[in-house]
C-alpha cells in the first residue's frame, strides 16, 4: 500500500492545481493556457462524478463545495443541441463536446487552426458536438447531483434538459435502432472517433484497420445503462421532483429500457474465448476484439451480469494490461500496441489517471478492494516519481513502455482536470 507521505504529496499537488481548472462555466479540461484550456462536456461530467463520489466518501455536509458540478451541468444544459447541424455534429438533445472561445492566446491559436480545417468555428467561438458519450455522462452526473442535494428548484430547471438528453440517446444516438449508442462523424474534418479515446487511430481491428461505422463503443453502453437507471431513481424520488414532476411511470419505462439494454449488451459484446467484453461493435455488428481499459469503466455502471464481473476484474489485473504504473489503455499483446508517440496516446503504452480512477472506483463498489488499491498505488507512485524528476503535475497521461519503463508522454497536458479529481478521490480518505 502507498505510504501516507506519497498520498499526502499527491493530494497536496491536486489541491493546489484544482483552482486552475475551475471556471465560471464549471470544470475546464486543463489550465486556461494549455491546449485543452476550454470546456469539454465529457471531461466536466467525469470530473463532476468524481467530485460527488469524493464528497460522499468524506461525508461532507456543505453543498456549496459542489458549485463546480452545478456550474458544469448548467453549461452543458444551456449549450445542449437544438437542431440537426452536420457541420457541428449537433442534434436535438445532444450534449456539447467542446466550447472554446478566444479569451486566451492559446485558444486563439487553436481556433485559427481549427477554422482553417473546417471545424465549426464561427464568430470567434467553437461549439462542437463531436462526442457520443457526453450525453449519457451528463444524465448520470446530473441525476447524481440532484439525488444527493435534493435541490428541487434546480431539478425543475434541469428536468427538460435531462429528458431531451435521454430522448437523444434513444433516437439520434441509436442510428440503427438496436439499443446501442453509436457514432459516425458527420463532419469528417473533426473527430472521427467520438469516445474518450478520440485520436484518429484509437479504434482498430486485429488487422489494423478501422471498422466500418457506425461504431458502438463498449463503455458508452455502460454509461447509457447507468444514465437510464439513475434517471429512473430520480423520477421516482418525490422529494426531488415535487408533486408536479414526480413521474414513476416514466421511471418504470427507463428501467425497462435499461434491462433490455443490459441483456442484449451481455450477449452481443461478450467474447467467450477471451472472457472479456469487446472494445466495440462495428457497423457490420462484428466485435472489435482488442483488450482495452475501456471495459473497466463498465464496473461502476451495473451493466455487467454478476457472473461476468470476476472474469472482467481478473482480466484487467493481468500483466499485459496492468503495468507497473497502472492499467494500460491497450493490452501489450495486441497487434495494435504502441509505446511510441504519437500512436501510444491511446494504444497501450499510455496510462491515464482518470481511466484508472474510474476502473478502481467500480472495483471498490463491487468489493474488489485489494485490486482497486493495487491500481491506485501504482498510478499514485508513478505520478510522484514524475513530479519529483520532471515536475509533472496531474498529467492527463504518462508512458509505461513495453519493458516497464516509466517516462513522460511528450505532449501530455498538465494539470488535467479529470486527473486532479481522480487523485483527490483516491486520496480523500487521508483527510477524513
N, C-alpha and C positions, 0 to 999 in steps of 0.2 A: 504494500500500500504506500502511496506517495507520502513523504514526510510532511508534517504540518507546515514546515518552513516553505516547502515547494508550493503547497496550496495557497498559503498566505501571499507568496510572491505573485502568483498568477491573479489572485483576487485583487491585489493592490493595483496591478497594471490594468486589469479590466475596469476597475472602478475609476481610475484616473482617466482612461480613454473614453468612458461612456458618454460624457458630455459632448465629445466631438462628433458623435453620430446621432444626436438628438436635435431635432429642428422643430419649428412650428408645425411642420407637416407630419411630425412623428419621427419614426426611425428612417434615416437615410442609410444607404449601403456602406458608405465609408466616409472618411474625413472629407469635408467640402472641397479641399484642394487636391483630392485624389481622383483617379479615373472614374470611380463609381460614387462620387460625391453628389448623389442625386437620389430621388425617391424611387424605389422599386417595390411593387406590390408584394412579390414573393418574399423578399428579404424582410420587409416590415411586418408581414404576417408571422413569419417564423420567429422573428425577434419578439413579437408580442406573445406568442405561445410560450416561448422560453421564459419571458418575464412573469407571466401568470403562474407558471409552474414554480418559479423561484419564490414568488410571493406566497404561494400556498405552503411550500416547504419551510419557509422561515416563519410561518404563522403570523404574518403581519396583519395589522388592522387599519392602517392608514391607506385608504383607497387613492389618495392623491398621488401616491408614487406611481400609480398606473396611468398617469396622464399621457405618456408617450404611446401607450397602447390605444387609448381613446383617440388621440390625435391621428394615429396611423389609420384607424378604422374610418374616421371622418374623411381623410384624404382619399382613401380607396373608394368610399361611397360617393363622394362628390364627383370623382372622375370616372365613375362606372360607365361602361359603354351604353350608348343610347341608340345608335344606328348601325347599319351594316356599312362598313367602310374598309375595303380590302387593302388600301394603302396603309392604313393604321392597324390592320388586323382587328378592327373593332367590331363588336357585335353587341346587341342589346343584353344588358345584364353582366357582361364580361368585366372582370376587374383589371384595371390598368397594370401594365407591366412596368413601364418606365415613364417618369416625369422628369424632364431635365430643362432647366431654364438657363439664362445667360448671366447669372449673378456672380460667377467667378470666371477667372481667365481660363482655368482648366475646362470648365463647362462650355465656354465659348469656342475653344479649340475643338472639343468633341462635336458640338453642334455643327460647326463648319464642315468637318469631315463627314458626318452622318448625312447632312443635307446634300453634299456632293455625290453621295452614293444612294440617293433617293430613299432615305429614311423619312418618316413622317414628321419633318421639321417645318413648322410654319409660324411666322410671327416671332421668330427667335426662341421657339419653345418646341421641345419634343414631347409628344404624348402618344405612346405606342402601347399596343396590347399583345405583344409577341410572347405570351406565356399561357400555357394551358393549365397551370397549377395555381396561379394566383387566386382564381375564383373560389375553388373549394377551400383553400387555405384562409381566405377572407371569412367565409362562412364559419369555419372551425374556430378561428380566433375571435370573431365577433360573438359567437354563441358562448364560448368560454368566458369572455369578459362579462357578458350580461348575466350569465348564470352565477358568476362569482359576486358581482357588485349589486345585483338586483336593482339596477338603475332603470326604473320603469319609464321615465321620461326619455332617456336615450334609446331605449328599446322602441318606443313609439316612432322615433325619428329613423332608426336603423331598419325597422321591420320591412318596409318596401324594398330596400336595397338587398336584404338577405333573401327575400322571396324572388327577386329578379335574378340574383346570382344562382339560386337553386334552379330556376327555370332555364338559365343559360346552360347549366350542367346537363339538363335533360334534353334540351333542344339543339342549340348550336354546338355545344361541346361534344355531343354524341352524333357525329355526322352520318353514321350508318345504322343508327337505332339498335345497337347491340348492347346498350347499357354502359359502355365504357367511354370515358373522356378521351378523345383523340385529337390530334393536331396535324395540320398541313398548312404551312405558311402561305398566306395569300400574297404578300409582298415578298418575293423571293430575294430581294436585296437585303432584307433584315435577317432575323434569326430563323434558320430552318429547323432547328431543334428547340423545342419550347418547354422543356422541363428544366430543373435546376442545373443539370449538365447541358448547358446550351451552346457549347462550342460546336462548330460545324462538323467535326469528326467524332463526336462522342457516342454515336449510335451506329454500330456496325454488325453485320452478320459474321459468322465464323470464317467466311472467305474475304472479309474486309470491305464488303460493300454496304452501302446504305440500304436498309429495307424499304420497300415501296410504302408510300403513305396511303391513307392517314395512319399515324403511329399512335398506339396506346401504350404509354409508359407505365411500368408496374407500380411505382409509388403513388402516381396520381390517382389510381383507382382506390388505393388505401385512403388518400386524402378525401376523396369523394365519399367513401363509406363513413369516415369519421364525421364529415360535414353533415351528412344526412342524419346520422344518429344524434349528433349534438343539437341540430336544429329541432329534431323530434323532442328532445329533452326540454329545449327552450319553449316550444309552443305548448308543452304540457304543464308548464310552470305558471300558475295563475298569479303568483306573487310578482313575477317579472312582467308578464303580459298584461295584467289587469283584466277586468271583466270583458272589455270590448274586444281585445285582441287574443285572448285565450282561445286556442284552436286545437283541441285534442283530435279532431277528425283529420286535420292536416298532418298532425304528428303521426297518426297511425299510417297515413299514406306514405310518409317519409320512411318509417320503419319497414314497411312492406317493400319499398324500392330498395332499401339498404339490404334487406335479407336476400332479395333476388340477386343483387349485385354480388354479395358475398358468396353465394352458392356458385354462380357462374364463374366468378374470378378464380376460386379454388380449383375449378375444373380446367379452365382454359389456360391459365398461366402456370400451373404446376408442371414441373419436369420430373417425371417419375424416376428416370435414370440418374438424375443429379440430386434428387430430393431437395429441390430448391425451386424458387419461382423464376420464371423467365424475366429478362430485362424489359421486354416489350413484346407486343404483337404488332406485326406489320399490317399493311392494308390487305395483304393476302391471308391474314389471320395465322401466319406462321410465327412460331416463337423465335425471338432473338435470344440466343441461349447463353450469352456471356454471364458469368457470375459477377454481380456488381453489388456495391454497397447500397444502392437504391432499395433493394429488397428489405434491408434492415429498417427502413422507415415504416414498413408495414406493422412492425411490432407494437407501436403505440396506437395504431388505428383501430385494432379489433377485427380487422378483416380476415385474418388468418384462422383457419379451422384449428381447434385446440390440438388435435393430434399432429399437426404440421409444425407447431410452434417450436418444440425442442429440436426438430431437424433443421429449421432455419437458424436457430441460435447456434447449434453445433457447427453448421457450415460456416457461419460468419467468424467463428473462433479458430478456423484452420489457418495454418501459416501462409498459405498462398494469398489469402485475403486480409488476415490480421498480421500486420507487420510489427516490428518493434516500436514503431511510432504511432500506431493506431490502425484502424481499418482502412485499407486501400480503396480507391474508387473502383478498381477492377482487379480481378484475380491475376496473380503472377503467371498463371498457366494459360491465360487467354492468348490466342494468336494476335490479338489487338493490343496487348500490353505494351506500354512505352514508359521509359523513365528518362526521356529527354524532352526538353522544351522545344516547341510549344505543345506537342501532342500529349505530353504527360499530364496536361492540365486536368483532364477528366479520365484518362486512360491508364490508371493503375499506379503510376509512380507517385501520385499525389495523395496526400491525406488532408482532409478538410475538417477542422474542428467542429463546425456546426453539424456536418454529416454524421460524425461520430457521436455528437451530443444527442441528436435525435434517436439514433440507434440505442445508445446506452439508456436514455430515458425510457424507451419502450421496454428494454430488458428489465429495468428496475421495477416497472409497474407490473410486469409479469412474474416477478420473483427471482429473476436471474441476477441477483445482487453481485455475486462474485465476478461474473462475466462483465457486468457493467463497470465494476471497479477496475478490472484489468484494462479495459478500453480507456477509461478516464485517466488512469495513472500514466499510460503510455503517451496519450496526447498531451497531458499536462507537462510531463517531464520533457517532452520534445520541445514544447514552447518555451520552457525555462532555459533549455540549452541554447535555443535560437536567440533568445533575448540576451543572454549573457555573452554570447560570442559575436552576434551580429546586430544587437539592439533592435531586433524584430519584435514587434508588439502586436498581439492579437491578429495574426495574419489570416487571410482568407484560406490559404493552404500552405503546405510545405511538402518537401520531397523526401521519400524514403526509397532509394533505388533498389534494383533487383538484388543487390548484395547486402541490403540492410543499412546502407549509409544514409545518415540524416543530413540534409542541406536545405538551404532556402530555395524556393521557386523564384526565379529571377524577377518576374514581373508581378508577383503577388502583392495585392493591395493590403495596406495596414494603416491604422487599425480597421478591421472589418466588423460591422455591427453584429452579424449573427455569430461571429467568433467570440466577441465580447459577451453577448448574452449567454452563449453556451458555457463559457468559462465562469460567468457569475452563477449560473445554475449549479455547475459542478462543485463550486467552492462555497455554496450558500451555507452548507451545514456548519462550517467553521465559525460563522458569525452568529449562530443561534445561542 
